Amino acid sequence: MKTKKSKEELLEEMLLIIKKNPGIRPYELNKILKILHTWNLRKELLKRGLIRKEKKGSAVYYYPKKS
């Protein structure tokens, strides 16, 4: 039986994905994580200053924050 991941585990996994795939689009994150909506997780990573969001036209891209 599959156990549900905690929010912190999902945030950590999402951060790793963004670090490995700089410039990833939201729908790609959703697809990789198999989650319908990830806006709340992305918002939390932005708030913590761990990622940055770049908008080009109507497209949004996520990058890891440079340490």
Number of C-alpha atoms within 10 A of each C-alpha: 3 4 5 8 9 9 11 10 11 15 18 14 13 20 20 12 18 22 17 12 15 14 16 17 17 16 14 12 21 15 12 10 15 10 10 10 14 18 12 11 17 21 13 13 19 16 11 9 13 17 20 17 17 12 9 8 6 5 9 14 15 22 20 21 15 8 5
